[in-house]
């Protein structure tokens, strides 16, 4: 039986990767045999790709440097061969062997908690001793000469004496597909001169045995003896911008190219301290789907002394003159970076540059797919002022397990008011837990705060120092962070749900400390209370990324079937079909209004069409109508026939039509608010009602036309349902909706009634209207019933729907429960606008789609708003007309609504005289 030989990365590059993706010099090197294991490997040596020699970072740089079109800052690697060789000259390997034995005992599960604590104490004391010995180890002459030679080569290539370099740990256990060790080993930026470099190399080697690194290897059951360290010494890039590129959008699992960037060095982004700018591209055609402007509150830059880095506010005065040993080019790079007082609300990259990064990230992903069969990867890049895109890291994304992903059953969400906070990033999944606000890490470290298994913790940000505490909990909510932030990394590894990038989450959630909440990763929010969770499988998740379907109009047969089922369609004595709208009997006066409105429909459309684009004379929208059983009816025409009246209308014409409808409603409401008992006021009211009624008749067909047009555009552009829906939701939330205003009003009065019930020893869940004795509360209910459309019927004759309104109030109390009603805060439209991710922009290169989609959403909301405004105005006029009926001494005051328009005009004229 033969044993299958494991291929090295250089062998995989030669046998698996398409040569067209590689640089010519790399293809040439791969054709030659290279077996020696040296102490250092330079950037132009293809052997630097070998993981066993150069560790995760070093191997990654080596692979990146092989890819055509990808630039990597000059570097060299101190290999694991040098690490093993130097340690073999000491007794450290024996101590590491003992460390493995102790760690194995911890993982057996045979010891109680006290015994485990004792073992762990011994482990970490031994690890600290190993770390200190390695950090002080004396290098032999051979290694010193190699390191100095490698550094001299970098200085020569850059034409700079004492070049600034980054000295980074690159362990062989780092960035495995099964686990991410990123950030656990030390790196040292902006090191200058041979002494600094050599000292930093030792410290990098020692960091393999830090508390965090040892703890994580024990958790992942990785032997300490296989953690061999390489060190990468690389030319420092003084970037104007740095960031990451992913071949997946982590929070949604959308398989697009996700680019994130921030000003200055990339440390703030990788650590999660900065909310970055972002761009999401379609991986097939690199079309921009969305872009988000991050807060970028801080940035990292080179220190004033030129040795090390510092954190400064983005909008501060960060001018630096650099170090006297810097070259003019190096000073220029640093000064251009530091003197840029980039405004937080401006993007740090132009779209073409972001797209170029996406293109290169896609190519890197393709090479990694061919090399290792990795499904998704992430990269790190830095952009110099020239500008040149340098890639400095690539690694596999920790696998996403789609089995049994939980999501919130949104049918249980009754109102936006249940959302406590919204975030910018999340991991798929949902959980229920108690809110535990931890304002700073010290509270946790000192025991002032404890994380329990049922907790959803809320904090500003987490880091690797939190790892030992984040073992058993329900979720993480943080203020700051990006898709590469610590909660996202540890969340994927330990299957902890998280929502991060939630502005003011500490302030917003502190009042709910200890209360139950539901974290919803799919919708990036936290709900108040326990919500029902349901399973979403992989198919369900990926179905949302399918391309938008073209809306198909209902055929005539199906349409008629629907209309007859809901008594909207009526046949007359000649078997002709008529459609009622509204679908209930109207008083004579309203019959006239709606009948007149029917007859001006073509006029309204032509008002919006240009002179050379008027509607032709044809039978669509003829002026025939009937009153059947008190209902005003229009002759039936198939939907695909009627919407032709909007064909060939361009965007400006459609926008003009929408504006006309909006103005008609506003003029109607104004005529109601200014209504008085005189002929002029009455005629103004009649004319504005008729005009509004004409638009009402057309609204459904206009909205259908827009929706069909938009769906065709989105389908042609290959836009996913998920992103189309997200953008639609954002647009909708930026427009005032009377429906939301009504829900807010119901919630406010629900809180008043709960308080009243409890004060009067009544059960808020079963309180009856006749138990409300407070006149002010009854007045509020009455006013509410006359301010919104509560019932479908909108006749003048109907009484104020107080009972129906009160029923909606008690339903609200029973749905949410007493405690939740009391705790909920009513968020105004203006407040909600602040919560919406103001700088998230979709389809910015598809302006035509943006325009048409916005218009379609405005048209829908406008029609809904109209119904409420119509009722509001109608109640004002009704009260005035009933007063007029009294002045006319009518036996039955309601009879005034059966007067014709002409007759009422005549009565007003007589009354005036």
C-alpha positions in Angstrom: 0.0 0.0 0.0 1.5 3.4 -1.1 1.2 6.5 1.0 -0.1 9.6 -0.7 2.6 12.3 -0.6 1.4 15.7 0.6 2.2 18.4 -2.0 3.9 21.6 -0.9 2.4 24.9 -2.0 5.1 25.4 -4.6 4.1 22.0 -6.1 0.4 23.0 -6.0 1.2 26.3 -7.7 2.9 24.3 -10.5 0.3 21.6 -10.9 -3.1 23.2 -9.9 -3.1 26.9 -10.8 -3.7 28.3 -14.3 -0.3 29.7 -15.4 -2.2 32.7 -16.9 -2.9 33.8 -13.4 0.8 33.8 -12.4 3.7 36.2 -13.2 6.1 34.9 -15.9 9.1 34.8 -13.5 7.1 32.7 -11.1 6.2 30.2 -13.8 9.9 30.0 -14.7 11.0 29.4 -11.0 8.4 26.7 -10.6 9.9 24.8 -13.4 13.2 24.4 -11.4 13.9 22.0 -8.5 14.5 23.8 -5.1 15.1 21.8 -2.0 17.3 23.8 0.4 15.7 25.1 3.7 17.5 28.4 4.4 17.3 30.7 7.4 15.7 33.5 5.4 13.8 33.7 2.1 13.5 36.9 0.0 10.4 38.2 -1.7 11.4 37.0 -5.1 12.0 33.4 -4.0 9.0 31.2 -4.8 9.8 29.0 -1.8 8.5 31.8 0.5 5.0 30.4 -0.4 5.7 27.2 1.7 3.6 27.3 4.8 5.9 25.0 6.7 8.8 27.5 6.2 7.2 30.9 6.3 4.0 30.4 8.3 0.5 31.8 7.5 1.4 35.5 6.8 4.7 34.7 5.0 3.1 32.0 2.8 0.2 34.3 2.0 2.6 37.1 0.9 4.5 34.6 -1.2 1.4 33.4 -2.9 0.2 37.0 -3.4 3.5 37.9 -4.9 3.1 35.1 -7.5 -0.2 36.4 -8.8 -0.2 38.5 -12.0 -1.1 42.1 -11.5 -0.8 41.9 -7.7 1.8 44.2 -6.0 3.3 43.2 -2.6 5.7 45.5 -0.5 9.2 44.1 -0.6 9.8 41.6 2.3 11.9 38.7 3.5 11.0 35.9 5.9 13.0 34.4 8.8 11.9 30.8 8.3 10.6 28.2 10.8 13.8 26.4 10.0 15.7 29.2 11.7 13.2 29.1 14.6 13.7 25.4 15.1 17.4 25.6 14.7 17.9 28.3 17.3 15.5 26.6 19.8 17.3 23.3 19.4 20.4 25.0 20.9 18.5 25.4 24.2 16.3 23.2 26.4 13.2 25.1 25.3 11.9 22.2 23.2 11.7 20.0 26.4 9.7 22.7 28.1 7.3 22.9 25.1 6.9 19.1 25.3 5.9 19.5 29.0 3.4 22.3 28.0 1.8 19.9 25.5 1.4 17.2 28.2 -0.2 19.6 30.7 -2.6 20.9 27.9 -3.6 17.4 27.0 -4.6 16.8 30.7 -6.9 19.9 30.5 -8.6 18.5 27.4 -9.3 15.0 28.8 -12.3 16.2 30.8 -11.3 14.0 33.8 -10.6 16.8 36.2 -12.9 19.0 38.3 -12.9 22.8 38.0 -10.4 23.4 40.8 -7.9 20.8 39.4 -8.3 22.4 35.9 -7.6 25.9 37.4 -4.4 24.5 39.0 -3.3 22.9 35.7 -4.0 26.1 33.8 -2.0 28.1 36.3 1.0 25.8 35.8 0.5 26.0 32.0 0.5 29.8 31.8 3.4 30.2 34.1 5.4 27.7 32.0 4.3 29.5 28.8 5.4 32.9 30.2 8.8 31.4 31.1 9.2 30.0 27.5 8.2 33.3 26.0 10.7 35.3 28.1 13.6 32.8 27.3 12.8 33.1 23.5 12.7 36.9 23.6 16.2 37.0 25.1 17.7 34.2 23.0 21.1 35.0 21.4 21.2 34.6 17.6 24.3 32.9 16.2 26.5 34.6 13.6 24.9 32.7 10.7 21.3 33.9 11.5 22.5 37.5 12.3 24.3 37.7 9.0 21.2 36.4 7.1 18.8 38.9 8.8 21.2 41.8 8.2 21.6 40.8 4.6 17.9 40.5 4.1 17.3 44.0 5.6 20.1 45.5 3.5 18.4 44.1 0.4 15.1 45.8 1.3 17.0 49.1 2.0 18.7 48.7 -1.4 15.4 48.1 -3.3 13.8 51.1 -1.6 16.9 53.2 -2.0 16.5 54.2 1.7 19.0 53.9 4.5 17.5 52.3 7.6 14.2 51.6 5.9 11.1 51.6 8.0 9.7 48.0 8.2 6.9 46.1 9.7 8.1 43.0 11.7 5.2 40.5 11.8 4.7 37.1 13.5 3.8 34.4 11.0 3.1 31.1 12.9 2.4 27.8 11.1 -0.9 27.4 13.0 -2.1 30.8 11.9 -5.1 31.3 9.6 -5.9 27.6 9.3 -9.1 26.9 7.4 -10.6 25.4 10.5 -9.7 28.2 12.9 -8.3 31.8 12.7 -5.3 32.6 14.9 -5.2 36.1 13.4 -4.2 38.8 15.9 -2.9 36.3 18.6 0.7 36.7 17.8 2.6 40.0 18.0 3.6 42.4 15.2 5.7 45.5 15.4 5.2 48.4 12.9 7.6 51.1 11.8 10.8 49.4 13.0 14.0 51.1 11.8 17.6 49.8 11.7 19.2 46.3 12.3 18.9 46.4 16.1 15.2 47.2 16.0 14.6 44.5 13.5 16.5 41.8 15.4 14.9 42.7 18.7 11.4 42.6 17.1 12.1 39.2 15.5 12.8 37.8 19.0 9.7 39.3 20.4 7.6 37.8 17.6 9.0 34.4 18.2 8.3 34.8 21.9 4.6 35.8 21.2 3.9 32.2 20.1 3.7 31.5 23.8 1.6 34.4 25.1 -1.4 33.7 27.3 -3.8 34.3 24.5 -2.0 32.2 21.9 -1.6 29.3 24.4 -5.2 29.5 25.5 -6.5 29.5 21.9 -4.4 26.5 20.9 -5.7 24.6 24.0 -9.3 25.5 23.0 -8.7 24.3 19.4 -6.7 21.3 20.6 -3.7 22.3 18.5 -0.3 21.0 20.0 2.1 23.8 21.0 4.9 21.8 19.5 3.6 22.3 16.0 3.4 26.1 16.5 6.6 27.0 14.7 7.1 30.7 14.1 8.3 32.5 11.0 8.7 36.2 11.0 8.0 38.6 8.1 10.1 41.7 7.7 8.4 44.0 5.2 8.8 47.5 3.9 6.4 49.8 5.6 3.8 51.3 3.3 2.7 54.7 4.5 -0.8 54.4 3.1 -3.3 57.1 2.5 -5.9 54.3 2.7 -5.9 50.7 3.9 -8.5 48.0 4.1 -9.7 44.6 3.4 -11.3 42.7 0.5 -13.5 39.7 1.0 -15.0 37.3 -1.6 -18.1 37.1 0.5 -20.2 39.6 2.4 -19.9 38.1 5.9 -23.0 39.5 7.5 -25.3 38.1 4.7 -23.2 35.4 3.1 -23.8 37.0 -0.3 -21.1 35.7 -2.6 -20.0 39.1 -3.8 -16.7 41.1 -3.5 -16.8 43.2 -0.4 -14.2 46.0 -0.1 -13.7 48.0 3.2 -11.3 50.8 3.7 -10.3 53.6 6.0 -7.9 56.5 6.2 -4.3 55.9 7.2 -3.0 52.5 8.4 -5.3 49.5 8.5 -4.9 48.6 12.2 -8.1 50.4 13.2 -10.2 48.5 10.7 -8.7 45.0 11.5 -9.1 45.6 15.2 -12.7 46.8 14.7 -12.1 50.2 16.2 -13.1 52.0 13.0 -16.4 51.8 11.1 -15.1 51.8 7.6 -16.2 52.9 4.1 -17.5 49.9 2.1 -18.3 48.8 -1.4 -20.0 45.6 -2.5 -19.6 44.4 -6.0 -21.3 41.6 -8.0 -18.6 39.0 -8.4 -19.7 38.1 -11.9 -19.6 41.5 -13.6 -18.1 43.7 -10.8 -21.1 46.0 -10.9 -21.4 48.1 -7.8 -24.3 47.0 -5.7 -23.9 49.4 -2.7 -21.5 51.6 -0.9 -21.5 52.8 2.7 -19.8 55.8 4.2 -18.4 54.8 7.6 -17.9 57.1 10.6 -14.1 56.7 10.5 -13.9 58.5 13.9 -10.2 57.6 14.4 -7.3 56.6 12.3 -3.8 55.1 12.9 -0.7 56.9 11.7 3.0 56.9 12.2 4.1 58.6 15.5 5.8 62.0 15.5 9.1 60.3 16.4 8.8 58.1 13.4 9.1 54.9 15.5 5.7 53.1 16.1 2.2 54.1 15.4 -0.5 56.1 17.2 -4.3 56.6 17.2 -5.7 60.0 16.4 -9.1 61.5 15.7 -9.8 61.5 12.0 -10.7 65.2 11.9 -7.8 66.3 14.0 -4.7 68.2 12.9 -2.5 65.3 12.3 0.4 66.9 10.4 3.7 65.1 11.0 7.2 66.1 9.7 8.5 62.5 9.9 11.9 61.3 11.0 15.2 62.9 9.8 16.4 59.5 8.5 13.4 59.2 6.2 13.9 59.7 2.5 12.1 62.5 0.7 9.7 60.1 -0.9 9.0 58.4 2.5 8.4 61.8 4.1 6.1 62.8 1.2 4.1 59.6 1.7 3.7 60.1 5.4 3.0 63.8 5.2 0.4 63.4 2.5 -1.3 60.8 4.6 -1.2 62.6 7.9 -2.1 66.1 6.6 -5.2 64.8 5.0 -8.0 66.0 7.3 -10.4 63.7 5.7 -14.0 64.5 6.6 -15.8 61.6 8.2 -18.7 61.8 5.8 -16.6 61.5 2.7 -15.5 58.3 1.1 -11.8 57.5 1.3 -11.7 55.8 -2.1 -13.2 56.6 -5.5 -15.4 53.9 -7.1 -12.9 53.0 -9.9 -10.2 52.3 -7.3 -12.5 50.3 -5.1 -13.5 48.3 -8.2 -9.9 47.6 -9.1 -9.3 46.3 -5.6 -12.4 44.1 -6.0 -11.1 42.8 -9.4 -7.7 41.9 -7.8 -9.4 40.3 -4.7 -11.5 38.2 -7.1 -8.3 37.0 -8.9 -6.6 36.2 -5.5 -9.7 34.2 -4.6 -9.5 32.3 -7.8 -5.9 31.3 -7.1 -6.7 30.3 -3.6 -9.6 28.2 -4.9 -7.4 26.4 -7.3 -4.6 26.0 -4.7 -6.6 24.9 -1.6 -10.2 24.7 -2.7 -11.1 27.5 -0.3 -14.6 28.7 -1.0 -14.1 32.3 0.3 -11.0 34.4 1.2 -10.3 37.8 2.7 -7.4 40.0 1.9 -5.7 43.1 3.4 -4.4 45.9 1.3 -2.7 49.3 1.6 -2.7 52.1 -1.0 0.3 54.4 -1.3 -0.1 58.1 -2.4 1.3 57.2 -5.9 -1.3 55.5 -5.8 -0.4 51.8 -5.9 -2.5 49.0 -4.4 -0.3 46.7 -2.2 -1.7 43.5 -0.9 -0.3 42.4 2.4 -2.4 39.4 3.4 -4.8 36.8 2.2 -6.4 34.0 4.1 -9.4 31.7 4.1 -12.6 32.8 5.7 -13.6 30.6 8.6 -16.3 28.2 7.1 -19.9 29.3 7.5 -22.1 26.4 8.6 -25.6 26.8 7.2 -27.2 23.9 9.0 -30.0 24.9 11.5 -29.4 28.7 11.2 -32.0 30.4 13.3 -33.8 33.5 12.2 -36.7 35.5 13.7 -40.2 34.7 12.6 -41.0 38.2 11.3 -44.7 37.5 11.3 -44.4 38.1 15.1 -43.0 41.5 14.7 -45.9 43.9 15.1 -44.1 47.3 14.9 -40.8 49.0 14.2 -41.1 50.1 17.9 -40.1 46.7 19.0 -36.6 47.3 17.5 -34.3 48.5 20.2 -31.2 49.0 18.1 -30.0 48.4 14.5 -26.5 47.5 13.5 -24.3 47.7 10.4 -22.8 44.2 10.5 -23.9 40.8 11.8 -23.6 37.1 11.5 -26.5 35.0 10.4 -28.4 33.5 13.3 -30.7 34.6 16.1 -30.9 34.1 19.8 -32.9 35.1 22.8 -31.2 36.4 26.0 -31.1 38.9 28.7 -29.4 42.3 28.1 -26.2 42.7 30.0 -24.5 46.1 29.4 -20.7 46.0 30.0 -19.4 49.5 29.6 -15.7 48.6 29.7 -13.4 45.6 29.9 -12.2 46.5 33.4 -15.6 45.7 34.8 -15.3 42.2 33.4 -11.7 41.7 34.4 -12.3 42.8 38.0 -15.4 40.7 38.4 -17.7 43.7 38.7 -19.6 42.3 35.7 -20.1 38.6 34.9 -21.2 37.1 31.6 -23.9 34.4 32.1 -25.1 31.8 29.7 -28.4 33.6 29.1 -26.8 37.0 28.4 -26.7 39.1 25.3 -23.8 41.4 26.2 -23.7 45.1 25.1 -20.4 47.0 24.9 -18.4 49.5 22.9 -16.1 46.9 21.4 -14.4 43.6 22.2 -10.9 42.3 21.6 -8.8 39.2 22.1 -8.6 40.0 25.8 -12.2 39.1 26.0 -11.8 35.6 24.7 -11.6 33.8 28.0 -15.0 35.4 29.0 -16.8 34.8 25.7 -17.3 31.1 26.1 -21.0 30.6 26.9 -23.4 33.4 26.0 -26.3 34.2 23.7 -24.9 37.1 21.7 -22.8 40.3 21.4 -23.9 43.8 20.5 -21.3 46.5 20.1 -21.1 50.2 19.2 -18.0 50.1 16.9 -16.7 47.5 14.6 -16.5 46.3 11.0 -16.8 43.0 9.2 -13.3 42.1 10.4 -13.9 43.2 14.0 -13.2 40.8 16.9 -16.9 39.9 17.5 -17.3 38.8 13.9 -14.2 36.6 14.0 -14.9 35.0 17.4 -18.6 34.8 16.6 -17.9 32.6 13.5 -15.5 30.4 15.4 -17.6 29.9 18.6 -21.0 30.3 16.9 -21.9 33.4 18.9 -24.6 35.6 17.3 -23.6 39.2 17.0 -24.8 42.6 15.7 -22.1 45.3 15.7 -21.8 48.8 14.5 -24.8 49.9 16.5 -24.5 53.7 17.3 -25.4 54.6 20.9 -26.3 51.0 21.7 -25.0 51.3 25.3 -27.2 54.4 25.9 -30.2 52.9 24.1 -30.0 49.4 25.8 -29.0 50.4 29.4 -32.6 51.1 30.3 -33.4 47.5 29.4 -30.7 45.9 31.5 -31.7 42.4 32.6 -34.8 42.3 30.3 -35.3 39.7 27.6 -34.4 40.6 24.1 -34.0 38.8 20.7 -30.9 39.3 18.6 -31.6 38.9 14.9 -28.6 38.5 12.7 -30.4 38.4 9.4 -32.0 41.8 9.9 -29.1 43.2 11.9 -31.2 44.3 14.9 -32.2 43.6 18.5 -35.9 43.2 19.4 -37.5 43.8 22.8 -38.8 40.6 24.3 -38.6 36.9 23.4 -39.4 36.3 19.7 -40.2 33.0 18.0 -37.2 31.6 16.2 -37.4 29.4 13.1 -34.9 27.5 11.1 -33.6 28.9 7.8 -31.7 26.3 5.7 -29.0 27.0 3.1 -31.4 26.9 0.2 -33.6 29.5 1.9 -30.6 31.8 2.6 -29.3 31.6 -1.0 -32.7 31.9 -2.6 -32.7 35.5 -1.5 -29.7 36.2 -3.7 -31.5 35.2 -6.8 -32.1 37.9 -9.5 -35.3 40.0 -9.1 -38.2 38.4 -11.0 -40.1 40.4 -13.6 -43.5 41.2 -12.3 -46.1 39.5 -14.4 -49.5 41.2 -14.7 -52.5 39.2 -13.7 -54.4 37.9 -16.7 -58.0 39.0 -17.3 -59.5 35.7 -16.2 -57.7 35.7 -12.9 -58.3 39.3 -12.4 -62.1 38.9 -12.9 -62.1 35.9 -10.6 -60.5 37.9 -7.8 -62.8 40.9 -8.3 -66.0 38.8 -8.2 -64.7 36.9 -5.1 -64.5 40.2 -3.2 -67.7 41.7 -4.7 -65.7 44.3 -6.5 -67.0 43.2 -9.9 -70.7 43.6 -10.7 -72.6 42.6 -13.9 -75.4 44.7 -15.1 -78.6 43.7 -17.0 -76.6 43.5 -20.2 -74.0 41.2 -18.6 -71.4 44.0 -18.9 -68.8 43.9 -16.0 -68.4 47.0 -13.9 -65.8 47.5 -11.1 -66.8 49.3 -7.9 -64.3 51.7 -6.3 -64.8 52.3 -3.4 -66.4 48.9 -2.7 -69.3 50.2 -0.6 -72.4 52.3 -1.2 -71.9 56.1 -1.1 -74.1 59.0 -0.4 -75.3 61.0 -3.4 -72.8 63.8 -2.8 -69.8 61.3 -2.8 -71.2 59.5 -5.9 -71.0 62.8 -7.7 -67.5 63.5 -6.6 -66.2 60.1 -7.6 -68.2 60.1 -10.9 -66.7 63.5 -11.8 -63.3 62.2 -10.9 -63.7 59.3 -13.3 -64.3 61.7 -16.2 -61.1 63.7 -15.7 -58.7 60.8 -15.7 -57.4 61.3 -19.2 -57.1 65.0 -18.5 -54.9 64.3 -15.5 -52.6 62.0 -17.4 -52.3 64.4 -20.3 -51.4 67.2 -17.9 -48.2 65.3 -17.1 -47.4 64.3 -20.7 -45.4 66.5 -22.9 -47.1 68.2 -25.9 -45.8 65.6 -28.4 -46.8 62.7 -26.1 -50.5 63.1 -25.4 -52.8 60.1 -25.0 -54.3 59.1 -28.4 -58.1 59.1 -28.6 -59.1 55.5 -27.8 -61.4 53.6 -25.6 -59.0 53.2 -22.7 -60.3 55.2 -19.7 -63.6 56.1 -21.3 -65.9 58.3 -19.3 -68.7 55.8 -18.8 -69.6 55.0 -15.3 -72.6 53.6 -13.4 -74.1 53.7 -9.9 -75.0 50.2 -9.0 -76.5 49.6 -5.5 -75.1 52.9 -4.4 -71.6 52.0 -5.5 -69.8 54.1 -8.1 -68.6 51.7 -10.9 -66.2 52.0 -13.8 -66.5 49.7 -16.9 -64.1 46.7 -16.5 -60.9 46.7 -18.7 -58.1 44.3 -18.4 -55.1 45.4 -16.3 -52.6 45.1 -19.2 -54.9 47.3 -21.3 -55.4 50.1 -18.7 -51.7 50.5 -17.7 -51.0 51.3 -21.4 -52.1 54.9 -20.6 -48.7 55.2 -18.9 -46.7 53.7 -21.7 -44.0 55.9 -23.3 -44.1 58.3 -20.3 -40.6 59.1 -19.4 -39.3 59.6 -15.9 -40.0 63.4 -15.8 -43.5 62.8 -17.0 -44.2 60.1 -14.4 -42.6 62.3 -11.7 -44.9 65.1 -12.7 -47.9 62.8 -12.5 -46.9 61.7 -8.9 -46.4 65.4 -8.0 -49.8 66.2 -9.4 -51.4 63.5 -7.2 -49.5 64.8 -4.1 -50.5 68.4 -4.8 -54.2 67.3 -5.3 -54.3 65.7 -1.9 -52.6 68.6 -0.2 -55.0 71.1 -1.9 -57.9 68.9 -0.8 -56.7 68.9 2.8 -56.1 72.6 2.7 -59.6 73.3 1.4 -61.0 71.2 4.3 -58.9 73.0 6.9 -60.0 76.4 5.5 -63.6 75.2 4.9 -66.4 77.7 5.9 -70.1 77.8 5.1 -70.1 79.8 1.9 -70.3 79.1 -1.8 -66.7 79.9 -2.6 -65.4 77.5 0.1 -67.8 74.8 -1.0 -66.8 75.1 -4.7 -63.1 74.9 -3.7 -63.8 71.8 -1.7 -65.8 70.2 -4.5 -63.1 70.9 -7.2 -60.2 69.6 -5.0 -62.1 66.5 -4.0 -63.0 65.7 -7.7 -59.4 66.2 -8.8 -58.1 64.0 -5.9 -60.7 61.3 -6.8 -59.5 61.2 -10.4 -56.0 60.5 -9.2 -57.3 57.9 -6.8 -58.8 56.0 -9.7 -55.5 56.1 -11.5 -53.2 55.3 -8.6 -53.4 51.5 -8.7 -52.6 51.4 -12.4 -49.8 53.9 -12.0 -48.2 51.9 -9.2 -48.6 48.7 -11.1 -46.9 50.3 -14.2 -44.0 51.6 -12.1 -43.5 48.2 -10.2 -43.5 46.3 -13.5 -41.0 48.7 -15.1 -38.7 48.7 -12.1 -38.7 44.8 -11.9 -37.7 44.6 -15.6 -34.8 47.1 -15.0 -33.6 45.2 -11.9 -33.8 41.8 -13.7 -31.8 43.1 -16.7 -29.1 44.5 -14.3 -29.0 41.1 -12.5 -29.7 42.6 -9.1 -30.5 40.2 -6.3 -33.8 40.1 -4.5 -32.0 40.6 -1.2 -30.3 43.9 -2.1 -33.3 45.2 -4.1 -35.5 44.6 -1.0 -32.9 46.2 1.3 -32.7 49.3 -0.8 -36.5 49.5 -1.1 -36.8 49.3 2.7 -34.3 52.1 3.3 -36.0 54.3 0.8 -39.4 53.6 2.4 -38.1 54.5 5.9 -36.9 57.9 4.6 -40.5 58.8 3.6 -43.1 59.9 6.1 -45.9 57.3 6.3 -49.3 57.9 7.8 -49.6 54.2 8.6 -46.6 54.4 10.9 -47.9 57.6 12.4 -51.1 55.8 13.2 -49.2 52.9 14.8 -47.2 55.4 16.9 -50.4 57.1 18.0 -52.0 53.8 19.0 -48.9 53.0 21.0 -48.9 56.3 22.8 -52.6 56.0 23.8 -52.0 52.4 24.8 -49.5 53.5 27.3 -51.9 56.1 28.7 -54.7 53.5 29.0 -52.4 50.9 30.7 -51.4 53.6 33.2 -55.1 54.5 33.8 -56.1 50.9 34.2 -53.3 50.1 36.8 -54.1 53.3 38.7 -57.8 52.3 38.9 -57.1 48.6 39.7 -58.4 47.5 36.3 -56.9 44.8 34.1 -55.3 46.5 31.1 -55.6 43.3 29.1 -59.4 43.2 29.4 -60.4 46.8 29.9 -63.6 47.9 28.2 -64.4 51.3 26.6 -67.2 52.0 29.1 -64.7 51.7 32.0 -62.8 54.7 30.7 -64.2 57.6 32.8 -61.4 60.1 32.1 -62.8 62.7 29.6 -59.3 63.6 28.4 -58.6 60.0 27.4 -62.0 59.6 25.7 -61.2 62.8 23.8 -57.9 61.4 22.6 -59.6 58.2 21.4 -62.3 60.2 19.6 -59.7 62.4 17.9 -57.6 59.4 16.9 -60.7 57.8 15.3 -61.3 60.9 13.2 -57.7 61.4 12.1 -57.0 58.1 10.4 -58.9 55.6 8.2 -59.9 53.0 10.7 -62.5 51.2 8.6 -62.9 50.6 4.9 -66.2 52.6 4.8 -65.6 56.3 4.3 -69.2 57.7 3.9 -70.2 61.0 5.5 -73.0 59.2 7.3 -70.8 56.8 9.3 -70.3 57.5 13.0 -66.9 58.1 14.5 -65.4 54.6 14.7 -64.5 54.9 18.4 -65.2 51.3 19.2 -63.1 50.1 16.3 -60.3 52.4 17.4 -60.5 51.2 21.0 -60.4 47.6 19.8 -57.1 48.3 18.0 -55.7 49.9 21.2 -56.6 46.9 23.3 -55.2 44.5 20.6 -51.9 46.4 20.8 -51.8 46.0 24.6 -52.5 42.3 24.4 -50.0 41.7 21.6 -47.1 43.3 23.4 -48.1 42.8 27.0 -48.3 45.2 29.8 -44.5 45.4 30.7 -43.5 45.8 27.1 -46.0 48.5 26.4 -44.8 50.4 29.5 -41.1 50.0 28.4 -41.5 50.8 24.7 -40.3 54.2 23.5 -42.2 55.8 20.7 -39.7 56.8 18.0 -40.8 59.7 15.9 -40.2 59.8 12.1 -37.4 62.3 12.6 -35.7 60.1 15.3 -36.0 57.1 13.0 -34.3 59.0 10.2 -31.2 59.2 12.5 -31.2 55.5 13.0 -31.4 54.7 9.3 -27.9 54.1 7.9 -27.8 57.5 6.3 -24.7 56.9 4.2 -25.6 53.5 2.7 -26.1 54.0 -1.0 -27.4 51.4 -3.4 -26.9 51.1 -7.2 -25.2 54.5 -7.5 -24.0 53.7 -11.0 -27.5 52.7 -12.1 -29.1 56.2 -11.6 -32.1 55.4 -13.8 -33.0 52.4 -11.6 -32.6 54.6 -8.5 -35.0 57.2 -9.8 -37.7 54.8 -10.9 -37.5 52.7 -7.7 -37.8 55.8 -5.5 -40.8 57.0 -7.5 -42.5 53.6 -7.3 -42.1 53.6 -3.5 -43.2 57.2 -3.2 -46.3 56.4 -5.3 -47.3 53.6 -3.0 -46.8 55.6 0.2 -48.5 58.6 -1.3 -51.7 56.6 -2.0 -51.7 55.1 1.5 -51.2 58.6 3.0 -54.1 59.9 0.9 -56.6 57.6 2.5 -55.8 59.0 6.0 -55.7 62.6 4.8 -59.0 62.2 3.0 -60.7 61.0 6.2 -59.0 63.7 8.2 -60.4 66.4 5.9 -63.7 64.7 5.5 -64.4 64.8 9.2 -63.7 68.6 9.3 -66.2 69.2 6.4 -68.7 66.7 7.9 -68.8 68.7 11.1 -69.3 71.9 9.2 -72.0 70.5 7.0 -73.9 69.1 10.0 -73.8 72.6 11.4 -75.2 73.9 8.1 -78.0 71.3 8.3 -79.0 72.7 11.7 -79.1 76.2 10.2 -81.3 74.8 7.4 -83.5 73.2 10.1 -83.4 69.8 8.4 -85.5 67.2 10.1 -82.7 64.7 9.7 -79.3 66.4 9.6 -77.7 63.5 7.7 -80.0 64.2 4.8 -77.7 67.0 3.8 -75.3 64.4 2.4 -77.9 63.3 -0.1 -78.1 66.8 -1.6 -76.5 67.1 -5.0 -73.5 69.4 -5.4 -75.6 71.8 -7.3 -78.3 71.9 -4.7 -75.9 72.5 -1.9 -74.3 75.3 -3.9 -77.7 76.8 -4.3 -78.4 76.5 -0.5 -75.1 78.1 0.3 -75.9 81.0 -2.0 -79.3 81.5 -0.4 -77.7 81.3 3.1 -75.2 83.9 2.1 -78.0 86.3 0.9 
